[in-house]
Amino acid sequence: MKIILYRKSGCPWSAAVMGFLNELNIPYEIKNVTTNPAYPREVEVVSGQSKSPTLDLDGEIFPDASVEDVAQALEKRGIVI
């Protein structure tokens, strides 16, 4: 499973999703759209918007993702929460 988290610096919703994934020991890649000028365009291409956090879970895109969205997506993939 490959997870990419597009986030903005200081975003509390991103911090919540990161904390949730860390708690479950699920590895993920962070793409900070605030510090890397290529990432804002990348997130817009994959999701059609620029909300934070946006999660790419094995190619399935979750724009403006919440912890609940992430939990449901992981459960669908057989990861017990």
CORNOR-V958142 format. One record per residue. N is the residue number from 0. RES is the residue in three letters. OMEGA is omega in whole degrees, 0 to 359 (none if undefined). Layout:
n = [N:N]
res = [RES:RES]
omega = [OMEGA:OMEGA]
This chain:
n = [0:1:2:3:4:5:6:7:8:9:10:11:12:13:14:15:16:17:18:19:20:21:22:23:24:25:26:27:28:29:30:31:32:33:34:35:36:37:38:39:40:41:42:43:44:45:46:47:48:49:50:51:52:53:54:55:56:57:58:59:60:61:62:63:64:65:66:67:68:69:70:71:72:73:74:75:76:77:78:79:80]
res = [MET:LYS:ILE:ILE:LEU:TYR:ARG:LYS:SER:GLY:CYS:PRO:TRP:SER:ALA:ALA:VAL:MET:GLY:PHE:LEU:ASN:GLU:LEU:ASN:ILE:PRO:TYR:GLU:ILE:LYS:ASN:VAL:THR:THR:ASN:PRO:ALA:TYR:PRO:ARG:GLU:VAL:GLU:VAL:VAL:SER:GLY:GLN:SER:LYS:SER:PRO:THR:LEU:ASP:LEU:ASP:GLY:GLU:ILE:PHE:PRO:ASP:ALA:SER:VAL:GLU:ASP:VAL:ALA:GLN:ALA:LEU:GLU:LYS:ARG:GLY:ILE:VAL:ILE]
omega = [179:180:172:179:174:184:173:178:177:181:182:180:175:179:179:179:178:178:179:179:178:180:180:182:178:181:178:177:178:172:183:183:178:188:180:185:178:187:177:178:180:181:178:179:185:187:182:181:183:182:178:359:169:184:173:182:183:178:175:187:177:179:179:187:173:176:179:178:181:179:180:180:179:178:177:180:174:177:183:181:none]
